[in-house]
Amino acid sequence: MSERRIRNNRLKRQRECRRNRTLCVLAACLSLLFVFSTDSFLASASEHSGQTACKYYTSIRIQEDDTLYSIAGTYMDKQHYASEEAYIKELCRINFLEDEMIRTGMYLIVPYYDTAPASR
């Protein structure tokens, strides 16, 4: 009777060890699959868009003939904004402007996108 219990316990431990090894191998395979799929996704995303554009901010001083529309024409990236109005809305939000009135000599923080480090 005791030999049977010992043999059953040994078989049970062997099955548990086999199951644990299988689970470890499966976890390692899933981890590798996740890593490689994430890398290929990021690689295809950067290949699709060419270069990654980063959003930067610069401060400009308003000149005599400047308007929010002329600033939008200079700094707005059509790939990242649906329209000039969307860009101007963001300009007003980040500069706490209640309307679109700007005056000569004011300073505005202006967002722009670029593929190179901040250069403007």
Buried (B, 14 or more C-beta within 10 A) or exposed (E): EEEEEEEEEEEEEEEEEEEEEEEEEEEEEEEEEEEEEEEEEEEEEEEEEEEEBEEBEEEBEBEEEBEBBEBBEEBBEEEEBEEBEEBBBBBBEEBEBEEEEBEEEEEBEBBBBBEEEEEE
